[in-house]
């Protein structure tokens, strides 16, 4: 079965014109229904996957005889998830699998959740191999209810979050009335039994051994075996991260000759004073950088790291919560400005509002950056950080806050060129008016902003459809102020099939041209 990329690559020029028409916001439901009924696969793919659809068209898509067509609708991010949910009992495995996978998003962004009842239906009736990505489309409220849900198959999903469950929730699942739930709960509970872990630990390096050494309760025999005869080069580093490691072994590993082991030990929350003190003086800067973040650093340890010869160590300790703003200001640190400033997921447990405010008002850019990622930042702090001198603070605020102001979004797009830049244009308040002023900008991504301005002059629109950058040409080919003669030229597609596709999506496409596209199956003439 061809992939979507292969389907599009195989589409000829007439099909690409019809696919553009399928995206045209001025196309009436009757036009879309005809494309659905008569269009080739590439047209149905674009129609069902890449736009919102009127109710009548949704009804027709859900009943369409071609499973691939229904599959494209199953992953459509533009329609209401409740409409995609109508496919929950589709007879085709491929359709159900794509519905469970959901629309493609770049983490931490996620698709809008499916209705809770639909997710429960899928958990009860779908094969296990279809459910791996379903959590991305599950509401937070339903996830929280998993361990105590009245439906056994849903409680089973709750067991998979074993490490985050309370003792009462674990006990309830171990005594669950459903044997399957009890069995899986017992399988997870075994990892808290050092004797079972010892008996189950593979002798050779493998995924199962890694999991047990990292996350399961370790017996003294297992620990001693790793210390004296490790099966793999990373065994010591693995147990160094394990929360059940005995205190005396933490001390031993803090002096291990392998800096990777010491680095893992330095990141533990239960370090004793002696271990911390030794690691602060460690010869490897990676180890010192890790221990610099430890919440229990004493004043002497903080002072030593604050004058560390490695600038990254000084930067790491400079944000330590025990420092006052005055102490922090005396540290010689440099904050990099070339990082990636993208979206962050919401905190599972909301941060203390006073702590967020302290960070937002801090003189340290890294602390202000952390505050800028908080989705619930109050309006006065949003206004303050929107004018921050640090690029990272401004861009992170623009990427994460639902009420990021239009001026900030535009400024961030103009100044930030990292890989998450394009996401800024999808934010709710990204401006449209005045963007024609950037039509002659040296950066093609900025020139393309002119396509968003409803008042870009026709002559400018026409000129930019001849821009050397294909992204600019394509964006402006869809502008409603594109002169009719130029629109007809692009639709002909004599030099660029992608521009013909974009031109057919232009909302200014004359009704007569739409009729001709349908009557000739996209072949013209124009």
C-alpha positions in Angstrom: 0.0 0.0 0.0 1.5 3.4 -1.0 2.4 5.9 1.7 0.9 9.4 1.6 4.2 10.8 0.2 4.1 8.2 -2.6 0.5 8.9 -3.3 1.3 12.6 -3.7 4.5 12.0 -5.8 2.4 9.9 -8.2 -0.3 12.5 -8.6 -0.3 14.1 -12.1 -1.0 17.8 -12.7 -4.8 17.5 -13.1 -5.0 15.6 -9.8 -2.9 18.3 -8.1 -5.2 21.0 -9.4 -8.2 19.1 -8.0 -6.4 18.6 -4.7 -5.9 22.4 -4.5 -9.6 22.9 -5.2 -10.3 20.5 -2.3 -8.5 22.9 0.0 -10.2 26.0 -1.4 -12.2 27.8 1.3 -14.7 29.1 -1.2 -15.5 25.6 -2.6 -19.1 24.8 -1.7 -20.1 21.5 0.0 -21.4 20.3 -3.3 -18.0 20.8 -4.9 -16.3 18.9 -2.1 -18.8 16.1 -2.3 -18.1 15.7 -6.0 -14.4 15.6 -5.4 -14.9 13.0 -2.8 -17.0 10.9 -5.1 -15.0 11.3 -8.3 -11.5 12.5 -7.4 -8.5 10.2 -7.5 -6.8 9.0 -4.3 -4.5 12.0 -4.0 -7.5 14.4 -4.1 -9.4 12.4 -1.5 -6.3 12.3 0.7 -5.9 16.1 0.7 -9.7 16.6 1.1 -10.1 14.3 4.0 -6.9 14.9 5.9 -5.9 18.5 5.4 -8.9 20.8 6.1 -12.0 21.2 8.2 -15.1 19.9 6.5 -18.8 20.7 6.4 -21.1 18.3 8.2 -22.5 16.8 5.0 -19.0 16.0 3.7 -18.1 14.4 7.0 -21.1 12.2 6.8 -20.1 11.1 3.3 -16.5 10.5 4.2 -17.4 8.3 7.2 -19.6 6.2 4.8 -17.1 6.2 1.9 -16.4 2.7 0.5 -12.7 3.1 0.2 -10.9 2.3 3.5 -7.9 4.5 2.6 -10.2 7.5 2.3 -11.6 6.9 5.7 -8.1 6.4 7.0 -7.1 9.9 5.9 -10.1 11.4 7.8 -9.1 9.4 10.9 -5.9 11.5 11.3 -7.4 14.8 10.3 -6.3 17.4 12.9 -8.7 20.1 11.6 -12.1 18.5 12.3 -13.8 18.1 15.6 -12.4 14.9 17.3 -16.0 13.9 18.0 -16.4 13.6 14.2 -13.3 11.4 13.8 -14.8 9.3 16.7 -17.5 8.2 14.3 -14.9 5.8 12.9 -14.4 4.0 16.2 -16.2 0.8 15.0 -14.9 0.9 11.4 -14.7 -2.6 10.0 -11.2 -2.0 8.6 -8.2 -2.6 10.9 -6.3 0.1 9.1 -8.9 2.8 9.8 -9.2 1.9 13.4 -5.4 1.8 13.8 -5.0 5.3 12.3 -7.8 6.6 14.5 -5.9 5.3 17.5 -2.7 6.9 16.3 -4.4 10.2 15.7 -3.2 13.3 13.9 0.5 13.9 13.6 1.9 16.5 16.0 5.3 17.5 17.1 5.8 16.9 20.8 4.9 18.4 23.2 1.9 19.5 21.2 -0.8 16.8 21.1 -4.0 16.3 19.2 -7.3 17.5 20.7 -8.6 14.6 22.8 -11.2 12.2 21.6 -14.4 11.9 23.6 -13.8 9.9 26.8 -16.5 7.4 25.8 -14.7 6.8 22.5 -11.4 6.2 24.2 -13.1 3.7 26.6 -14.7 2.0 23.7 -11.3 1.6 22.0 -9.6 0.3 25.2 -12.4 -2.3 25.5 -12.6 -3.4 21.8 -9.2 -2.7 20.1 -6.3 -5.0 19.8 -3.4 -4.1 22.2 -1.0 -3.2 19.3 -3.3 -0.4 18.2 -3.3 1.3 21.6 0.3 2.4 22.0 -0.3 6.1 21.0 -3.9 6.4 22.2 -2.7 8.3 25.4 -1.9 11.3 23.1 -5.6 11.7 22.4 -6.9 10.9 25.9 -8.1 13.7 28.2 -6.2 14.4 31.4 -9.3 13.8 33.4 -9.8 10.3 31.9 -6.1 9.4 32.5 -6.5 10.4 36.2 -9.5 8.1 36.5 -7.8 5.0 35.0 -6.9 3.3 38.3 -10.4 3.5 39.7 -12.5 3.4 36.5 -15.5 1.1 36.6 -14.4 -0.7 33.3 -11.7 -3.3 33.9 -9.9 -2.7 30.6 -9.5 1.0 31.6 -8.2 0.1 35.1 -5.7 -2.1 33.3 -4.3 1.0 31.7 -4.0 2.5 35.1 -1.7 -0.3 36.2 0.8 0.8 33.5 1.3 4.0 35.5 2.4 1.9 38.5 5.3 4.1 39.6 3.1 7.1 39.9 0.3 5.4 41.9 -0.4 5.8 45.6 -0.1 2.9 48.0 -3.9 2.7 48.2 -4.3 2.6 44.5 -1.7 -0.1 44.2 -3.4 -2.2 46.9 -6.8 -1.8 45.2 -5.4 -2.9 41.8 -3.7 -5.9 43.4 -7.1 -6.9 44.9 -9.1 -5.9 41.7 -12.1 -8.1 41.0 -10.8 -8.7 37.4 -8.1 -11.4 37.2 -6.3 -9.6 34.2 -5.9 -6.5 36.3 -4.7 -8.4 39.3 -2.2 -10.3 37.1 -0.7 -7.2 35.5 -0.6 -5.5 38.9 1.3 -8.4 40.4 3.7 -8.3 37.5 4.5 -4.7 38.3 4.6 -5.2 42.0 7.3 -7.9 41.5 9.7 -5.1 40.6 9.4 -3.9 44.2 10.7 -7.3 45.5 14.5 -7.5 45.5 14.4 -11.3 45.6 12.3 -11.5 42.5 14.5 -9.0 40.7 17.6 -11.0 41.6 16.0 -14.2 40.2 14.8 -12.5 37.0 17.9 -10.5 36.2 19.4 -11.6 32.9 23.2 -12.4 33.0 24.0 -10.7 29.8 23.4 -7.0 28.7 19.9 -6.6 27.2 16.9 -4.4 27.4 15.4 -6.4 30.3 18.6 -6.2 32.3 18.8 -2.4 31.7 15.2 -1.9 32.9 15.7 -3.9 36.1 18.9 -2.2 37.0 17.5 1.2 36.4 14.0 1.0 38.0 13.6 -2.1 40.1 14.4 -2.8 43.8 17.9 -4.2 44.0 19.1 -6.9 46.4 22.5 -6.6 48.0 23.6 -9.5 46.0 22.7 -7.8 42.7 24.4 -4.6 43.7 27.6 -6.5 44.8 27.6 -8.4 41.6 27.5 -5.2 39.5 30.3 -3.7 41.6 32.6 -6.7 41.4 31.7 -8.3 38.0 29.5 -6.0 35.9 28.0 -7.7 32.8 28.2 -4.5 30.8 30.2 -1.3 30.7 27.2 0.7 31.8 25.9 -1.5 34.6 27.4 0.8 37.3 25.9 3.9 35.7 22.6 2.2 35.6 22.4 1.3 39.3 23.8 4.7 40.2 20.4 6.1 39.1 18.3 3.5 40.9 16.5 5.0 43.9 16.8 1.8 46.0 20.7 1.9 46.0 22.0 1.5 49.6 23.7 4.7 51.0 27.1 3.0 51.4 27.1 2.1 47.7 26.3 5.7 46.8 29.5 6.6 48.6 31.5 3.9 46.8 30.2 5.0 43.4 30.8 8.7 44.1 34.5 7.7 44.0 34.3 5.4 40.9 36.9 6.0 38.3 34.3 6.2 35.5 33.0 9.9 35.2 29.7 8.6 33.8 29.0 6.7 37.0 29.9 9.7 39.1 27.7 11.9 37.0 24.7 9.6 37.6 25.4 9.6 41.3 25.7 13.4 41.3 22.1 13.6 40.1 20.6 11.6 42.9 18.3 13.4 45.3 19.5 11.4 48.4 23.2 12.3 48.3 24.9 12.6 51.7 27.1 15.5 52.7 30.3 13.5 52.2 29.4 12.4 48.7 28.3 15.9 47.7 31.5 17.4 49.0 33.6 14.9 47.0 31.7 15.4 43.8 32.0 19.2 44.0 35.7 18.7 43.8 35.5 16.0 41.0 38.0 16.5 38.2 35.3 15.9 35.5 33.2 19.1 34.8 30.2 17.0 33.7 30.1 15.5 37.3 30.4 19.0 38.9 27.7 20.4 36.5 25.3 17.6 37.6 25.9 18.0 41.3 25.6 21.8 41.0 21.9 21.2 40.6 21.5 19.2 43.8 18.9 20.9 46.1 20.8 20.1 49.3 24.1 21.8 48.4 25.6 23.5 51.4 26.9 27.1 51.4 30.5 26.0 51.1 29.8 23.7 48.2 27.8 26.4 46.4 30.6 28.9 46.9 33.1 26.5 45.4 31.0 25.8 42.4 30.2 29.5 41.9 33.9 30.1 41.1 34.5 26.8 39.2 36.9 27.2 36.3 34.3 25.6 33.9 31.7 28.2 32.7 29.0 25.5 32.4 29.4 24.5 36.0 29.1 28.1 37.1 26.0 28.5 34.9 24.4 25.3 36.4 24.9 26.4 40.0 23.9 30.0 39.3 20.2 29.0 39.3 20.4 27.1 42.6 17.3 28.0 44.6 19.3 28.6 47.8 21.1 31.6 46.3 19.8 35.1 46.8 19.5 37.4 43.9 22.5 39.3 45.2 24.6 36.1 45.5 23.5 35.0 42.0 24.5 38.4 40.5 28.1 37.9 41.8 28.6 34.7 39.8 30.4 35.0 36.5 28.1 33.1 34.2 27.1 33.4 30.5 23.7 32.3 29.3 23.8 30.9 25.7 21.4 32.6 23.3 21.5 30.0 20.5 19.4 27.4 22.2 16.1 25.8 21.0 13.1 27.8 22.2 10.0 25.8 21.6 6.8 24.6 23.3 6.9 22.9 26.6 4.2 20.6 28.0 2.1 21.6 30.9 3.4 20.8 34.3 1.7 17.7 35.6 1.6 19.3 39.1 1.2 23.1 38.7 4.1 25.1 40.0 3.7 27.3 43.1 2.5 30.7 41.7 4.8 32.6 44.1 7.8 30.5 42.9 6.9 31.3 39.3 6.7 35.0 40.2 10.1 35.0 41.8 11.6 33.4 38.7 9.8 35.9 36.5 11.2 38.8 38.5 14.7 37.3 38.8 17.8 38.9 37.3 18.8 35.5 35.9 17.7 34.8 32.3 17.4 31.1 32.8 15.0 31.5 35.7 12.9 34.0 33.7 12.9 31.5 30.8 11.5 28.9 33.1 8.8 31.2 34.2 8.0 32.1 30.6 7.1 28.5 29.9 4.3 28.5 32.5 1.0 28.4 30.6 -0.8 30.0 33.5 1.5 33.0 33.9 -0.7 36.0 35.0 -1.2 39.0 32.8 1.2 41.4 34.6 4.0 38.9 34.2 3.1 38.2 30.6 3.4 42.0 29.9 6.7 42.2 31.7 8.4 39.2 30.1 7.1 40.2 26.6 9.5 43.1 26.9 12.4 41.1 28.4 15.9 41.8 27.1 16.6 38.1 26.7 15.6 36.5 23.3 15.0 33.1 25.0 12.5 34.6 27.5 10.5 36.3 24.8 10.4 33.4 22.4 9.5 30.9 25.1 6.7 33.1 26.3 5.4 33.4 22.7 5.6 29.7 22.2 3.9 28.7 25.4 1.4 31.2 26.7 -2.1 31.1 25.3 -2.4 34.9 25.5 0.9 35.9 24.1 0.4 39.3 22.5 0.5 39.8 18.7 3.5 42.1 18.8 5.5 39.6 20.8 4.6 36.8 18.4 5.7 38.8 15.4 8.9 40.1 17.0 9.8 36.5 18.1 9.3 35.2 14.5 11.5 38.0 13.1 14.3 37.5 15.6 14.3 33.7 16.2 15.5 31.4 13.5 15.5 28.1 15.4 13.7 24.9 14.2 10.5 25.8 16.2 10.1 29.2 14.4 7.2 28.2 12.1 5.1 27.2 15.1 4.9 30.8 16.1 2.6 31.5 13.2 0.1 29.0 14.5 -0.3 30.8 17.8 -3.8 32.2 18.3 -2.8 35.9 18.3 -0.3 35.9 15.5 -1.0 39.1 13.5 -2.2 39.5 10.0 -2.5 43.2 9.4 0.6 45.0 8.3 2.6 42.0 7.2 2.9 43.3 3.6 5.6 45.5 4.9 7.9 42.5 4.9 7.5 41.7 1.2 11.1 42.7 0.4 12.7 41.2 3.5 16.0 39.3 2.9 14.7 36.2 4.8 12.2 34.2 2.6 10.3 33.0 5.7 9.6 36.6 6.6 8.7 37.5 3.0 6.2 34.7 3.1 4.4 36.5 5.9 2.9 38.9 3.3 0.6 36.0 2.3 -1.1 36.4 5.7 -1.9 40.1 5.2 -5.4 40.4 3.6 -4.4 43.9 2.3 -1.2 43.0 0.5 -1.4 44.9 -2.8 -2.1 42.8 -5.9 1.1 43.9 -7.6 3.1 42.7 -4.6 1.2 39.4 -4.5 1.9 38.9 -8.2 5.6 39.7 -7.8 6.1 37.3 -4.9 4.6 34.4 -6.9 7.9 34.8 -9.0 10.1 34.9 -5.8 13.2 32.7 -6.0 12.0 30.8 -2.9 9.4 28.1 -3.5 7.8 28.6 0.0 7.2 32.3 -0.8 5.8 31.5 -4.3 3.4 28.8 -2.9 2.1 31.0 -0.1 1.4 34.0 -2.3 -0.3 31.8 -5.0 -3.2 31.4 -2.5 -3.6 35.1 -1.8 -7.1 36.3 -2.8 -5.6 39.6 -4.2 -3.6 37.6 -6.8 -4.5 39.2 -10.2 -6.8 37.0 -12.3 -4.4 36.8 -15.2 -1.6 35.6 -13.0 -3.9 33.2 -11.2 -4.8 31.6 -14.6 -1.1 31.4 -15.5 -0.3 29.6 -12.3 -3.3 27.3 -12.6 -2.0 26.2 -16.0 1.1 24.8 -14.2 3.3 25.0 -17.2 6.4 25.6 -15.1 5.5 24.5 -11.6 2.8 21.9 -10.6 3.0 22.9 -7.0 1.9 26.4 -7.9 -1.0 25.0 -9.9 -2.0 23.2 -6.7 -1.7 26.4 -4.6 -3.6 28.4 -7.3 -6.5 26.0 -7.3 -6.8 26.6 -3.5 -7.0 30.4 -4.0 -10.4 31.6 -2.6 -10.6 34.1 -5.5 -10.9 31.3 -8.0 -13.8 32.2 -10.3 -16.9 30.0 -10.1 -16.6 29.3 -13.9 -13.0 28.0 -13.3 -14.2 25.8 -10.5 -16.9 24.4 -12.8 -14.3 23.8 -15.5 -12.0 22.0 -13.1 -14.8 19.6 -12.2 -16.0 19.1 -15.7 -12.6 18.3 -17.1 -11.3 16.4 -14.1 -8.7 19.1 -13.7 -7.4 19.1 -17.2 -8.5 22.5 -18.5 -8.0 24.4 -20.8 -7.6 27.6 -18.9 
